[in-house]
Amino acid sequence: MNSAWSRTVEVPSHDGAVHHWRVIDRPGTSDADPVILCLHGNPTWSYLWSRFISELNPKYRVIAPDHLSMGYSDHVASRTYKERVADIADLLRALQIDQPIWIVAQDWGGAIGMGYAVAHPDHVLGMVLSNTGIAVPSGRRAPLLIKISAAFGLHRLITQYTSLFVRGTPFLPGRGLTREQRQQLSKPYRKVFQRRAVADFVADVPFSEKHTSARDLQTVADALPSLEIPVRLIWGSKDPVFNDDFAYDLLSRFKNAHLHRIADGGHLTVLESSVAPLVEQAISETVFVEDQLSGVTSEALWSRIGTAHDANQICISDAAANETVTDAEFASRVASFATQLHSRGVSMGDRVALLIPPGIDLIAAVYACWRIGAVTVIADRGLGLRGLGHAVRSARVQYVLGIRTGCLAAKLLRWAPWALMINVESLRSTDGSTMSSLVMPAPSDNSEAAVLFTSGATGPAKGVRYTHRQLCAQRDALQNTYNITRNDRFVAAFAPFALYGPALGITTGLADMDVTSPSTLTAAALNDACERITATMVFASPAALANVLKTASGSLAALASVATVMSAGAPVPIETLRQIYQLCPHAQLHTPYGMTEALPVADISLLQREQVGEGRGVCVGHVVMNADVIISSYDSQTVSAMDMGETGEVLVRAPWLSDGYDALWFTQSLARADGWHRTGDVGHLDDENNLWIEGRVVHVVHTSFGDVTPVPLEIATEAIPGVERAAAVSVGEPGVQQVVIVVEVTSGEDGPANSALAAAVRLAVAPQAIAAVFTTKKLPVDIRHNSKIDRTALGHKLTHILTGASR
Amino acid sequence: MKVAVTGAGSLLMSSIANALIQRGDEAVCIQRRPVENLDCQQELVDIRDADALRRATVGCDAVIHGAARVGIMGSSGDFRSVNVDGTDNVITAAQHNNISRMVFVSTPSVSHTGTSLVGALADRAVTGRSHSHYAETKARAEQLVLAANCSSLSTVALRPHLVWGPGDTQLVGRIIERASQGKLVMVGSGNALVDSTYIDNAADAHIAALDALHLSAPCAGKAYVIANGEPRTVNELMRGMCDAAGIAFAPKHVPLAIATRLGTAIERMWPLIRKSEPPLTRFVAEQLGTAHWFDPRPAQMDLAWSPSVTIDEGFQRLRNWCEAKK
């Protein structure tokens, strides 16, 4: 950082003296933008903000002081919380900062910042708070580490007479700091006298109500709900001191607060991670009014349960467990689950993790939760144990509803240490409850219904929030898109849709398979599931269908008579559909396009796909009824529809678009613009209004002659005889990237393609210039769908090879 | 326009002269020995002779300076007298004769550091390195030329990267010769992605630079890397040349680290034993073993030039030429 920004300021203090403050004062290039005041905590100093300042847009002026007696500011007599808040006012007055500011603060700096905001509400435009607190969250104890450090007899030893506290802080769990960062942090605290204020700060943490600062902190805490300003919380969730509990405590205190949780971040997240983009987003964010649609009330998700004309109609047939329930039986199970859950205290808005294997109990539990207004947290077991744990932990569930092993895992692995465990077996009772006899109030349309976690291509899974209205809209969209009537019966071999049978009011069949591993579905198992309910529809993932084709033999009469086959979850090769058509000659074969955040967005049948023919990318058909799609530039934050035929990012709007991401405010800010969801897919709309997908935004190749999308090149390459699959990837830096094609040939080996194949590929993709053609036995694909190619990883590998580094 | 072209004995410079003549400009070719198939005034002058050079360039409007001592054979003094002092003579002659434009034919080796370049820009020429007299003296010459850029004389330096094509004895000739003797050596994996320049494109670029040069032109006083902008692996380039000549491509592989050391050793020892150019130098080893491709946009934007012959078309033309020669 530029040392010229560091200066000493003479500050006339409220205590009558004049103190010298060491301040980093980075001038901004624009006067129109707010000044940012950065407040560090204990035991750090303004160096804490070095990374933030170096990465922050130069237009902002930043002021980062060392608190008095800390860092390189004057050492003064011991100061209390209240005095420190007054000190900040003194400093700003001395600096003649009259215009309103943004406060960015961490640890004790957060408490001081909040104190300042409460005392000067008109002088603060907003706050970004990181790993801090104003009071111990209710029902929780004070952080153990601070308590030990403050304990009588140990306090001065840990915090002042030794450097344990100063040197230990950077080693708290998190993403970790570099050696240089750790050394810089402890630089002003090498001598015992320099650490006096460090000890004083710890001593100022009130553990009893009699403490001088207890009342002052409480006064500020009580005043927080009256603040109108936007507050954004950036939280390192590994912090053992200010853990997630503190984040949610603050979240509940402010009118306008959002949380962005960094799952692997620690106490010093502002130094560990790049937080400047988040702060810039917070400052520039126009207040996004969540689309609270009112008016027509949706038909509740559970309203069709127990309403079949024939009470003996099969509701769910589970071939795996060999269990079948009628409509009446299912209704009574949902009702008794709801009654039991309610009586055990599960109430409106509580989050419930469902650790129940797919089956009738899981579906009943989901509807029971929805009925009583509890929020279902559903994590796919395909995420693996780690992913599951991350999901349950990040959703902060109040209850874990599961089979014994599920509850045990949640307890042992501390996924939800504060949650109550409920064994789903214990909910079963014959209390005679019926859906109509349930007396507890039902949730409103705009209340949260579910948090879904699905595997991301990279990084931990994101929780996607849905309200009741959105889930109802999704049910209606499925019903409209696939013309589902109450006479339909469907076999669901596709996890999320299996839940929708009761909401649609149709019979559901579950095939004997491991739902988390779609390729375990055999043709015989699918046929058997269809036979049990004389299915009219089959929903399955492409991987499941591929295995059905592989295992198809003998008579598959039940399968042959279905009228609709729908395959979702990943792109479906047209050849797979053609072969499925041989098995189901009476069926319409549909492939919806969508994502966890919004499904369906578009739909296309096999017939339409054959008619459309070839084009730039994969045709996913027409946008479904009540959904909107526009193509907008992926280079720009602002949304504006591009012309027909132009390639850009696919943006979606629909009543069933999810509410947003859970505890990921920043991710959500980037993904949502003016009510549109940025899908991260690139594509275009053709003159017939068909949507074509050309790849992912992150996989676009930025060459010096313009941007190139991968999918059209891959399709052209895959038309070459002998080529199974191809990936178009980039090497080099954006702006001067080159396109390299990697061809999967089962008989081939990893290395440069022979000249005949290279020539064939270049001919196929002409006029696009291709720097090199490589072959591989197996392209890197995701385990779940066996279809999403990790082009980024492949590009890194090829960049390495093509620098001449290895063979 | 009357254009002085120095060093027309080389393929690139004679191609430039021919292209100038073809479009109706007048060319004055300045080199030590007469050149065949060059339909223009030829002045047989050594650029070390400042007076003769001044006389030869009287009445010219522009100069494209490509005369240079190349290779590794010779003392630093030999290289300096031609490449640095000779260039200084050209600049002086230009200033004396009121020539307003000067295009200097430089080389990417002036900023070569031995590491791979991936989509790089034309970095500043580096001087003060001893291991190659050629790169060192060309770098100093380029600095002289760019420093001479002023209101009366606009200058630009082009660094054509790996020029090849029909009639090229340096790259194509050597590869085909070695391959036909079964002595072709591949440094490293042969997977290094390198950009190259088809000869016609290289000639066009220099003429485009000449046209773009005027007072306060964006290119004045700057250096540009010239290349096709179509990097290929070294394997593919060499194979393409061998295929064009109808010779089997079966190189012997030498690891990059060994080739670099071998090249360094040969560079030191060779002049003591032989008079011809050595088969391998450290520079060649590094060039073949590491990626070299550049950002083509600065040259294309500032010089209003873009390559008209693609690499694959270039191979086809080379094939036609080889077949016609047989």
Boltz contact constraints between the chains, C-beta under 6 A:
constraints:
  - contact:
      token1: [A, 704]
      token2: [B, 296]
      max_distance: 6.0
  - contact:
      token1: [A, 704]
      token2: [B, 297]
      max_distance: 6.0
  - contact:
      token1: [A, 732]
      token2: [B, 118]
      max_distance: 6.0
  - contact:
      token1: [A, 732]
      token2: [B, 119]
      max_distance: 6.0
  - contact:
      token1: [A, 733]
      token2: [B, 119]
      max_distance: 6.0
  - contact:
      token1: [A, 736]
      token2: [B, 119]
      max_distance: 6.0
  - contact:
      token1: [A, 736]
      token2: [B, 295]
      max_distance: 6.0
  - contact:
      token1: [A, 738]
      token2: [B, 231]
      max_distance: 6.0
  - contact:
      token1: [A, 769]
      token2: [B, 230]
      max_distance: 6.0
  - contact:
      token1: [A, 771]
      token2: [B, 193]
      max_distance: 6.0
  - contact:
      token1: [A, 771]
      token2: [B, 231]
      max_distance: 6.0
  - contact:
      token1: [A, 772]
      token2: [B, 233]
      max_distance: 6.0
  - contact:
      token1: [A, 801]
      token2: [B, 191]
      max_distance: 6.0
  - contact:
      token1: [A, 802]
      token2: [B, 191]
      max_distance: 6.0
  - contact:
      token1: [A, 802]
      token2: [B, 193]
      max_distance: 6.0
  - contact:
      token1: [A, 802]
      token2: [B, 291]
      max_distance: 6.0
  - contact:
      token1: [A, 803]
      token2: [B, 116]
      max_distance: 6.0
  - contact:
      token1: [A, 803]
      token2: [B, 291]
      max_distance: 6.0
  - contact:
      token1: [A, 804]
      token2: [B, 188]
      max_distance: 6.0
  - contact:
      token1: [A, 804]
      token2: [B, 192]
      max_distance: 6.0
  - contact:
      token1: [A, 804]
      token2: [B, 289]
      max_distance: 6.0
  - contact:
      token1: [A, 804]
      token2: [B, 290]
      max_distance: 6.0
  - contact:
      token1: [A, 804]
      token2: [B, 291]
      max_distance: 6.0
  - contact:
      token1: [A, 807]
      token2: [B, 189]
      max_distance: 6.0
